[in-house]
Amino acid sequence: MKIISPAFKDQGKIPPQYTCDGIDVNPPLEFLDVPIETVSLLLVVDDPDAVSGRWIHWLIWNISPEDKKIEENSVPPNAIAGLNSFNRIEWGGPCPPSGKHGYIFKLYALDSMLDISPDTTIFKIEQIIKDHIITQAELLGYYQRK
């Protein structure tokens, strides 16, 4: 399985329009080679370089394995967006206070749907999914404010 973006290359610079310095919408993403046995997909975007510790920018679960992409500024139909570290249930773009930060787009193929509340924390989600992960993929992007 692979996750890519037409907006930036793996380990490349995330364009400013997807950050707090731009219009702050999610970048387009594409999912390749999703295993046939996948029941749902989970997407987590986080910044492990955050000063306050891990910072979650986006959480979406119960993405259909038939959804091979997420368009710019959208959530797949019937998927559920969860609460991020900005305390919002939506995309929160990169906005590092200083220096260059890495942003990891993690895609998990799961053998089940998730029956959880949108305010479920990433730590609880990771506990729930640990025995349900078929495979996972990552896309890494960087951003530094001027």
N, C-alpha and C positions, 0 to 999 in steps of 0.2 A: 504494500500500500504506500502511496505517496501523496503529499499535499504540496501544491505549488500555487503561486500567484502570478497572474499576468502583469501585476503592478511592480513587482520587484523579484529579484533572484534570491535563491537561498544564500544566506550570509551577506546579502546586499542591503542597500539603504532603503528604508521605507519612505516613500514619497511624502512630503509635508502635508498634502491634502488629507491624509489619513490620521493626522495628529492634531494636538491642541493648537498647533500653529496654522492649521488649515481649516477645512470644513468638518473635520473630526468624524468621518464616516468610516465604516469598515472597508478594508480593501477587498477586491474580488479574490476568491479562492477556488481552486479546483481539486477534486479528489480522484486519484487514479488507482486502479487495481485494488478496489475494495473487495475483500474476500466474499465469496458467494454466500457463506454462512452467516454473514453479518446481519443482525436484527436492527441495530441502531448505531448511530455515530455520535460521539461526544467531541466537541471542540473546546479547548481551553487555550486562551492567550494570556501569557503571563510574562512579567519582568522580574527575573530573579536578581537583577542588579539594583533593585530599589533600595534606598537607604533604610526604609522602615521594614525591610524584609520582602518576601515575595508579594508582588502586586498583581492582582488579577484584573485584566483589561476586558475580557469577554469570556462568557460561559454559555454554551448552547448544547442542549442534549436532545435526544430522541429525533435526531436528524435521520431521515430515511436513507438507507443505503442506495436507493435509486437517485437521490439528489447528488449529482456528481459535481455540483458547484454551488457557491454562495456568491450572488451578485454583489457589487458595490452597494453599500447602504441598504442592506436587506438581511432578513432572517429567513431561512428556508420554511416553506409551508409546514404547519403542524409541529415544528420544532419548538422547544421551550428555551427561552433566554433566562439565565440566572443572574443573581445579584453579583456585581463585580466589586472591586475594592474602592471604587468611587461612590459606592452605595447606590448604584443605578442598575436597572435591568435593561442594559443596552451596551453597545460598543463604547468603550472609553479609550480613546487613542493615546499613543505615546506622548508623554509630556515630562521628560526627565528634567529635574531641577538643575542638574549639572552633568557634564560628561556624556559619553556615548553609552547607551544602554542597549542590551540585546532583548529582543522580544521573541518568545518561543510560541509558535502556533502548533499546538499538539492535537493531533487527531487520533481518536481511539475508535477502533471497531469493536463493538460489544455484542455479546450473544443474547442480550435482553434489552428491553426498554427500561427506562428509569422512571419510577413512580415516586418522585420527590418534589418538594416545594421549591419555587423559584428562589427562596432565600436560603437554601441549603448551601453551606460553605464548601469551598473546594476541598478542604481537608476531609469532610464527611463524604463528599462525592468520591474522593480517591479511595476511601475505606470501602464504600459500597461497590465500586467497580473492580476492585483488585482481583476478584475471582471470575470476572466476566470479560476480561480483555482478550480478544482474539489476536490482535496485533495493534501497533501504533506507528505513527509517522510524525515527523517534525519538520517545520519550516522555520528558519531563523532569519530575522530581519533586525537591522540596527537603526537607531535614530539618535541624533544629537542636535539639540537646539543651538541656534546661532547666538 
